[in-house]
Amino acid sequence: MIESDSFVQALQDIGFDFFTGVPDSILGGIIATLVERRLYTPAVREDEAVAMAAGAYMAGKVPTVLMQNSGLGTSLNTLISLNLIYRQPCLLLISWRGFQGQDAPEHLVMGQSMTQLLDAVRIPHRTFTEQSAVDDFKWTAQTFMKMHVPVALLLKKGVVKGIQP
């Protein structure tokens, strides 16, 4: 398991400097670290966070949006009609709720279809693991800079330390 502090530092080291999103228990440790560092601007909804990230990018920031995968559904119109069309990149850190049918019932459909949904709207994505962390961060930085579109890192429960033991 990767410490939240190390994860956030790695994102900062590759240039990400604006963080917004909607809380989620899988992302709780990351959000707590960002709050502690005074780097996190909370959003009410995921589509709002995506729009804030686009504004931050236009202001010269390198944005990250944190959300659970149900929020991907909420933010699709903004991602497609703003970020993809106008090449407003952001890193989407998406917690993979419902992975392999393991979660509360409301997370199962999105858990099964998230990667196909990302493929359908042409958002490059990669599942982040502790073993591939260095390559995952390198891929994120390169894809973000080369394509200028949103890119997604998918986080399963237990890969990055949360705020609960």
N, C-alpha and C positions, 0 to 999 in steps of 0.2 A: 504494500500500500504506500502510495506517495503522500507525503505531508502536504497539506494545503499551502503552507508557506513556500515550499519548494516549487509547487505547481505555479503559483502566482508569480514568483520570481522568474521562472522560465518564460512565462508569457511577457513579462516586462522586458526581459533580456532580449527577446526577439522583436521588441518594438511596440507591443500593445500598451496603450496608455489611457484608454477611456473604457470604463466598464459599467454596464447597466444591465438591468434584467428584472426578472420576477423570481422571488424566492422559491426554492425547492429543497427538500431534505437531502437529496444526493449531492447537491451543490452547496449545501450549508457551510461546510468548512471553507470552501473557496470564497464564498460571500463574506463570511466572518473575517477572513484575512484581508479582503479588499476593504471592508469597512474599517478595520483596524488601521490600515494604511491610508485611509481617507481617499480611496480611489473609486468607490462604488456610488453610483447615482441610481437609486431604486426607481422602478417604473411600475405603473398600475397594471398594465397589460403588455403582453409580448409585442404586439404590433406597435405600441408606443415606444418600447425599448428599441425596436429596429429603426423607427423613424429618428429617435434621439441619436442613435449610432450614425445614421446617414448625415445628420447635422454636424455631429462631432467630426466625421471624416471631412466634410466640406470646410471645417474650421482648422484642418491640419492634424487632427488626432487619428490614431489607429485604434478603431473600436472593437470591443467584444460585447456580445449580448449573451446573457445567461438565461436559460429557460429549460423547463422540462419538455419532453416531446409533445405533450398535449398543446403546449404553447406554439409549437410549430404550425399547427392547424390555424391557430388564431392569427399568426403573423404572415401567412402565405401571401395574401393579397399585397401587403406592403413589400415583402421581399420581391415579388414578381414585378409589381407596377412601379416600384421606386428603385430598389437596389439592383436588380438584374438589368432592367432596361437602361438605367442611367449610370450603370457601373459604379455603384456605391458599395465598396466592399466592407465586410465586417466578419469577424470570427463569431460563429454561433457555437457556444458551448451548450450542448443539449444533453440533459440527463436522459438515459434510456430506460424509462419506466416501462414495465411490462415485458422486459427482455425474456425471451423463451417462455412466455406464459407465466412468469413468476412475479406477481404483484396483485394489487387490488383489481377487481374486475374492470373498473373504468379505465385502466391503463393498457389493457390487453390488445385492443384493436390497433391503437397507435403503436404499441410495442412491436406488433407483427408487421406493420406496413410503413414504418418510418423511413427505412432506407429506400424502399421503392418510391415513396413520395419525394424524397430528396432527388433521386435519379430522374423522376418525371419532370421536375422543375429545373433540372440541370444545376443543382447545387452540389459541388464536389464535397465529399464527406469521407471520413475515416474514423474507425473506432479506436479510441485511445486506450492503450494498455500500459501497464507498468514496464513490461518487457520491451515495448517498442516506443517508449516515451521520447527518446532523443530523435528518432526518425519521424515520429508524429509531429513534434514541434518543428522540425526542419521542413517537412511537407507543408505544414500550415503556413509558415513564413513564405516559402517559395510559391505556393499556389495563390496565396493572397496577393502577393506583389505581381505575379505574372498575369493573372487572369482578371484582377480587379472586380471580383464578384464575391458574394458571400461564400464562405467555406465553413463546413461544420466539423467539429470534433464531437463524437458521441461518447458519453461517459456512462459506463455501467456502475451500478452500486458497488462500493468497496474498492474502487481503483484509486480514488483520491480520498484522503481521510476527511470524514464529516465532522460535525460538531458534537455528535453523540458517540459514545464508545461502541 
